[in-house]
Amino acid sequence: MRKKKFIKIILISINIVLVSSICGIIFNIINPLGIEFKLKSTYQVPKVITIYKKIKNTPAQDTKVSQDTKVSQDTKVSQDTKVSQDTKVSQDTKVSPDTEILHNTTTITETQPIIEYIDLKEAKRLFDEGKAIFLDARPEYRYIEKHIKGALSLSASRFTLQYENVKDKIKKDDILVVYCSGIGCHLSDIVANNLKEKGFLNLKVFANGWESWEEAGFPVEGIKVK
Amino acid sequence: MMKVTKKIKKILSNPILLFFLRVIMGVVFIIASVNKIIEPEYFKAVIAEYKILPDIFVPLFAIILPWIELLCGIMLILDIYTQSNALIMLGILCIFIIGMSINLYQGIIHDCGCFDLFGKEDISVFTLLRDLIFILLTLPILLYSKNNFLLKVI
């Protein structure tokens, strides 16, 4: 008798859950702020590891040249692809004597891009110029509440999963400004280091972070922004 | 020993006490559900932060759970299928306790996703203990209420 009663309780519970689920799904469909369904998992094992080469005893910034093509802003040189902004030199281009190709004269050692720390002023400058992509390293729910206008969510806690969603929106040579709550928050360092390992060249950590940006009254967006 | 058990059973099965427990737990679950329904994206991100569900199920869970909480809360107050609702509530509370315990053990602190209506709070030993108290409040409802479809408050 007791067993029968318990089974009845469970069966009714299942029905309540089902009815609630239908209500939730219908509400989500008609709700303009509803959640988007993704039926496939976004996780993929990262495949590519890029190795960068650094020229030792580097002279001025504008004298760096890569063997084939690509050069990053400061002392980094990659073996294969493009050249950053102002330092492009093709093989058939004439090079002046004082800017001769460095791989002939200098030792090349393996290294990775350097992460640069920037302050509020510099972050705002990059924001205004529209050259940089801002990445929010805080948990995604904080990002949903409020974030720097146009920023993408790439939380330290769910980096692997979120990177799969973000990677199509960022290029290896884009200027990436990573931020978290503020000074004392190391989430941006974690994300910047992860991106460095993935081969991103122009990484900047906005050390003052979200708090200073919000205090300064600079553009923000999110569900809590009125 | 039998006498003590009988006495405890008599106290816990008191209709007045059960009524108050139903109202308390009903209100708690309704309050808990409101913000989750209003801000589903936020709740989804909080659920994802718990890392106890595969990522693929997170959106579905974030859509369904608040509605289960809301319906259970309302039905509990109205004394409709009370034991079934109490059983569901116990299940939800157990899931949250397990999630919080795992995260606290690993030192991962994030938003609780509990009662956002009164402001955000991070998971902590306090939130864990609070959920344990809710379980203790729900148990007498499950054990000593009736499971009828009767629309009555007391």
Contacts between the chains, C-beta under 8 A, distances in Angstrom:
chain1	res1	chain2	res2	distance
A	5	B	147	7.6
A	8	B	147	6.9
A	9	B	83	4.9
A	9	B	84	5.1
A	9	B	87	5.9
A	9	B	147	5.6
A	10	B	84	7.7
A	10	B	87	7.1
A	12	B	81	5.1
A	12	B	84	4.0
A	12	B	147	6.7
A	13	B	84	4.3
A	13	B	85	7.6
A	13	B	87	4.9
A	13	B	88	5.2
A	16	B	68	7.4
A	16	B	71	6.3
A	16	B	72	6.8
A	16	B	75	7.2
A	16	B	81	6.7
A	16	B	84	5.9
A	16	B	85	6.6
A	16	B	88	6.2
A	17	B	64	7.9
A	17	B	68	5.9
A	17	B	88	6.4
A	19	B	71	6.9
A	20	B	64	6.5
A	20	B	67	4.3
A	20	B	68	4.1
A	20	B	70	7.5
A	20	B	71	4.6
A	20	B	72	7.6
A	21	B	64	4.6
A	21	B	67	7.1
A	21	B	68	7.5
A	23	B	67	4.8
A	23	B	71	7.0
A	24	B	63	4.6
A	24	B	64	4.5
A	24	B	65	7.9
A	24	B	66	6.9
A	24	B	67	3.7
A	24	B	68	7.7
A	25	B	63	6.2
A	25	B	64	7.4
A	27	B	37	7.2
A	27	B	63	7.9
A	27	B	67	7.1
A	28	B	40	6.7
A	28	B	63	4.7
A	31	B	40	7.2
A	33	B	39	7.5
A	33	B	40	6.6
A	33	B	41	6.8
A	34	B	40	6.3
A	34	B	63	7.7
A	35	B	40	4.9
A	35	B	41	6.2
A	35	B	44	5.5
A	35	B	59	4.7
A	35	B	62	6.1
A	35	B	63	5.8
A	36	B	59	7.3
A	37	B	59	5.6
A	37	B	60	7.5
A	38	B	56	7.3
A	38	B	59	7.0
A	39	B	56	7.3
A	40	B	56	7.5
A	41	B	54	7.4
A	41	B	55	6.0
A	41	B	56	5.2
A	42	B	55	6.8
A	43	B	55	7.0
A	139	B	45	7.0
A	139	B	49	5.5
A	139	B	110	5.5
A	139	B	111	7.1
A	140	B	45	3.9
A	140	B	48	6.6
A	140	B	49	7.2
A	141	B	42	5.3
A	141	B	45	3.8
A	141	B	46	5.0
A	141	B	49	6.6
A	141	B	110	7.6
A	141	B	111	5.4
A	143	B	45	7.6
A	144	B	39	7.8
A	144	B	41	5.3
A	144	B	42	5.0
A	144	B	45	5.5
A	145	B	42	6.8
A	157	B	49	6.3
A	157	B	108	7.0
A	157	B	110	7.1
A	158	B	48	6.3
A	158	B	49	7.2
A	158	B	51	7.8
A	161	B	48	7.9
A	161	B	55	5.8
A	223	B	39	6.2
A	223	B	41	7.1
A	223	B	42	6.7
